[in-house]
Amino acid sequence: MSGKRSNGEGSIYPYKNGFAAYAWVTTPDGKKKRKYVYGKTRTEVHDKWIKLHTEAKKGPVATSAPTLAQYLAYWLREVVGPDLKPKTAETYAMHVRLYISPGLGAKRLDKLTVRDVRTWVNKLLEQCQCCAQGKDAARPKEDKNPARRQRCCAIGRCCGQVASRRTVQDARAVLRSALTNAMTEELITKNVAALVKVRSGRKRKREPWSVEEARTFLEAARKAGDPLYPAYVLILVLGFRRGEVLGLTWESVNLDAGEITVERQLQRINRQLVHDETKTEASTATLPLPQICVTALQLRQKAQEAAKQAARDLWTDSDFVFTTRYGTPIEPRNFNREFTARSAKAGVRGIRLHDTRHTCGSLLAALDVHPRIAMQILRHSKIAVTMEVYTHVPSEATRRALRKLGKHLGGTDRK
């Protein structure tokens, strides 16, 4: 093909080992700029030039593209931070830092392909994250405590700590969300992450405590004078989450009316304790208090007052129901540790703290709480759902558990 330009191709010219062309476009910030395309042949550049003109007619066109890592940093700062809950923003940042940026961050945003994302996903499903993140390498080679020394990947004994399918799914979902925003800002024309699927892994079956196990746990905590006993009661009987218990204030408790309002939670976010509203509107509710909860909270009032008198000038005034012996908020991770330790001391099966929520309905049935009140506590929209939960507890076992719980843990339900 001759080097002579065709009509309308005045912007195409020889460049290095091929050809280049430009077109005037309007950038997303409203400025007029030249955007260049390159190729080895005039025909290749001509096709790109035509495509560029078509894009310019449709709307704004970016003249320079950031790397994916650069765009993700902007997205987290300007979009995720202001728009989402702090804990959600922290989770997004974690996925970007640990999984997305290391694998795809160097790619140009507008050059990211479906193949790139699929290769990244497949690698995540196979790669040891202890090796990739240098977890073992960060440990000292020598330490008095053997548990703190390098013990696997750093010394050639790969532990095979592969990310779960759920983690890979979540990382891809974060990438997809970021690329959707990039499309909205007209930096890219398609979301390549949305075109890559990750097969769901099997859900692990959770086995929450039985009524008898929950009774044994609560009874042991009360007999031991555990200061967190009232918190365990709220978690097991009312289905409170960890953050909701630790973020509970006395302002939200009305013992005279027998009501408690769930409206705030305490979480550690970016190395700071944050006392914020609950994650969703559905999580905020005013619940009736069975007598066992009233009794437990009365015990907590007395214990907190005694701690305040003992601490004197060291006491920190706050409205939190559950505090340390000096009045400060309880660290969420410490609460988990205390729960695990108390479970072991009580001689009951070890379960996740969050799994206690699944015991709530059975305990309410065992306490003979009226189904309509249980429906409010469990936040069911239909009474039939509540009754289905109640039928899961054998009637005779329910009566025996009721008598034991009523006798040892605060009497019968005044409701």
Number of C-alpha atoms within 10 A of each C-alpha: 6 5 9 9 12 9 6 7 15 10 13 21 17 15 12 9 10 14 19 23 23 21 17 15 22 19 20 15 9 10 9 14 15 13 20 18 17 22 19 14 15 23 12 15 22 21 12 19 23 13 11 20 16 11 14 18 11 8 12 19 25 20 16 13 14 16 18 23 21 16 18 26 15 12 18 19 13 11 15 20 17 11 11 13 16 19 17 15 19 17 17 22 21 13 19 23 17 14 24 24 19 14 20 20 19 14 17 17 22 17 13 19 17 15 13 16 22 18 14 18 23 12 13 22 16 13 14 18 20 19 19 16 14 13 14 20 17 11 15 11 14 10 11 7 7 10 9 13 16 18 18 16 20 18 11 9 9 15 15 14 14 18 16 14 17 15 15 23 17 16 22 25 18 20 26 18 18 22 25 19 16 20 14 11 14 16 21 20 14 15 20 19 24 16 13 16 13 16 9 11 10 8 7 6 6 10 13 20 23 17 25 19 17 27 21 17 24 24 18 18 22 18 10 13 11 15 18 19 24 25 23 26 26 23 22 27 26 25 22 23 20 21 19 24 23 24 27 24 20 16 11 17 20 14 17 7 9 16 16 22 17 21 21 21 20 22 23 15 15 12 7 8 14 16 18 17 17 19 15 9 9 9 16 15 15 15 19 21 24 26 21 23 25 25 18 20 22 14 14 19 16 11 14 20 11 12 17 18 12 13 14 10 9 12 16 16 10 13 16 18 22 25 20 15 19 18 20 15 20 18 15 17 12 10 17 15 12 13 21 17 12 21 21 13 13 18 12 15 15 14 15 13 18 15 17 21 20 17 22 28 28 23 26 27 25 26 25 21 20 13 18 14 18 26 20 18 22 20 14 13 10 11 14 12 12 21 16 11 19 21 11 12 18 11 13 10 12 22 16 13 21 25 16 18 24 18 11 15 19 15 17 17 18 11 12
